[in-house]
Each structure stands twice: as C-alpha cells, then as structure tokens.
Amino acid sequence: MTTGGLIFLVGAILNGAAVNVEMLIIGRLLLGVGIGYANQSVPVYLSEMAPPKLRGALNIGFQMATTIGIFAANLINYFTSSMPANGWRVSLGLAAVPALMMTVGAIFLPDTPNSMIERGQKDEAREMLKKIRGTENVEQEFTDLLEASEASKRVEYPWKKIMEPQYRPQLVITCLIPMFQQLTGINVIMFYAPVLFKTLGFGNNASLMSAVVSGLVNVFATFVSIFTVDKFGRRALFLEGGIQMIICQISVGVLIYKVFGVAGVGSFSKEMGNLALALICIYVAAFAWSWGPLGWLVPSEIHPLETRSAGQSINVSVNMFFTFIIGQLFLSALCHLKFGLFFFFAGWVVIMTAFVYFFVPETKNMPIEEMNRVWKAHWFWGSYIPDDAVGLQHHKSVAV
C-alpha cells in the first residue's frame, strides 16, 4: 500500500505539472500502477484483519473510499471547468491529496496476523489477533491460521496451484465476478457521465452537475451496503441489485428510443431529462450496494492462504482489463448502438444475476480460513473440494 501510494503520488504530481503530452501519459501510467497496487493489497488486507461478522462492512470501506473519490473528482471537475486558466492542472494535481493520505496512512498500519505467521512471527501474530478481535479467546482462529500457513508453505508455485481442480470454484468466480462487474455498464456512467448526459441533451454545466448528482447517489448507496451486507448477505444484495439494474437499464433504453428513435435525432424535454437522470441514479444506487462493493469483497474473501495473492492478482487484472476494453469501446458503441447499448448491458446483468443465483454461495459470517466449508456444502462446487481441505478437519459442514 505504501509503495502504491508513492507511485500514485508521483503520477499525480507529473500530471499536475505536465508541460507536454508525454508527461501526461507517463503520469497516467503511474496512476494506473498505483491503483493496481492498492486494488491488490487493500481488499485482502481488510478481509484478513476483519472479524467474520464484520468482514463485509469493513471491506466495503474500500469501495466507500472509491465512491467518495469519484464524487470528489466530479465536484472538482464541475468547479475547475469554469476557471479561466489551468483548471485541468488543478483537477489532475489534486489527485496527490488521496495519494498522500494513502502513503502516510499505510506507514502506521499493522501487519495482518496471516502475514506475521508467514514470516515466522507466531507470538506476535497471536497478540495481534487478540488485539483486533478484542478478546483473549482466539485459539481456534489462531489454529486455523497456523493450519492455513502450513498448507501455504507446501505450495511452491501458487500460480500453478490455483489451476488445480480443488481451486476451480475460487478461480472461476475470481475471473467472472470482476468481468461481470464491468459488464454491468457502470463505467459507462461513471467515466463518461458528462459526455453521456450532454449527448442526451443536457448542457455543458448541466451534464457536469448531473455527474455530481449520480456520484453523490453512489456514495450514499454504498453506505446501504455497509449496513446490510453482513445482515442480509452477499447473495441477497447481488440479486436485488441485479434486478434493479435490469429494470433501470431497460427503462432508460426505452426512454431514449422514444425520444431519439433509431436515427438518434431528438432532444429531451425538461421532464424527460429529469426522468432519465432519476433512472440512471436508481441504477447507480443498485450497483453501489451490490456489484460495486461485492465485486471486490467476494473475490478477496474466498481464497485459501496458499492462493490468495495469486487470486487477488487475477481479480484486479481481469477488472482492469475489462475496464480498459469498455472505456475504449464505449463512445463508438454509443454512436452505433444508441439506445441499444443499454439493452446490451441489461442482457449481461441478466446473465450475471443468474450466475450468482446458481453458482455463488453465501459467505457472510464465515471465517476466511474456513471458507472451504462453504464450497464443500455447495450443490455444484462441493465435488471439487477434497475432504481433507484446509478448514474442514475440525468443523462440521454448513448448509448453503
């Protein structure tokens, strides 16, 4: 996290002080590297530190910080757009503020008990576990961590290990969830909100303010996820959010078709514009309490220690790959598909919602080192998990 923060800080400084395109490109590349470091380390860190009953809420703090950043960026863009000069420098340079916060904050964070055990610091790990759990009674969890660590040490090549059949459930879900997260179409809204709203007939300032409004909805809806994810579970939020997004995307598509038609010619009335904005905000809210935070939470909590690092790397890589692809293709797709673009993403949400219903088990309140109990009890994935898998030896199976 400290390394990622430093790299991000350098990238922000280069962007704010850029005197040519080359500096902008190098700065953006460094920002991407910094984000990669953070996305790799933060969700896993939170999942390992959090107690099982609060793991969902605490892990979603990562997504909450992301949504606050998106909202802040939209707000900054709105105000800097009216600056007579160097507004873009202020907008890009202010990225140094969260970078500095992350860099300094990471210096004071303690290591997780898992990482301490991996480095042979067993006594320190036990004390840290007592501290973060707030109780002296941690022997069962500590035993599970030791068992997981021993299993991890026997794995010389985690990237090869994760391809074995017994890790097939984690691998499939780690690949598909980040892909599905991007195919919800959320980055169409968050990356290109001003462009999208302007295309739909909003003025320059109105389009920027509409992006601010949707960003604010994103923040508040993420709070809903924090307070409900450990009560109602991951599956409930996935399914409800998926259904809500499908309804909103189809509604927006129909609305755009009625106003612009196949030719793409027309304009929104004030009432129609407000309706479109409302539907998009309801869609953003659905994503913000479902696929947004859970797309990071679930992959970070399902892997055993021996494949956790490799699994999170796959999660981040797949997520960033599809973010890049959709970001590159969106404007062209919007021009060619027009209202059909919303139907396209709605179709994908139907597929991912069905996938969650049939293939994603509930993981709430399950200790991270005992997650194999969940897989073993699942109707489809259970056959992939051996009877001597980590976390099964001392516990009875649970129903899924």
Salt bridges, closest charged atoms under 4 A:
GLU48 OE2 - ARG308 NH1 2.79
ASP111 OD2 - ARG119 NH2 2.61
ASP123 OD1 - ARG126 NH1 3.75
GLU127 OE2 - LYS130 NZ 3.66
GLU136 OE1 - LYS130 NZ 3.25
GLU139 OE2 - ARG126 NE 3.26
GLU141 OE2 - ARG133 NH2 2.72
ASP144 OD2 - HIS395 NE2 3.85
GLU147 OE1 - HIS394 NE2 3.37
GLU164 OE1 - LYS161 NZ 3.32
ASP230 OD1 - ARG234 NH1 3.06
GLU301 OE1 - ARG55 NE 2.65
GLU301 OE1 - ARG234 NH2 2.96
GLU369 OE2 - ARG308 NH2 2.97
GLU370 OE1 - ARG373 NH1 2.52
GLU370 OE2 - HIS395 NE2 3.32
ASP387 OD1 - LYS376 NZ 2.87
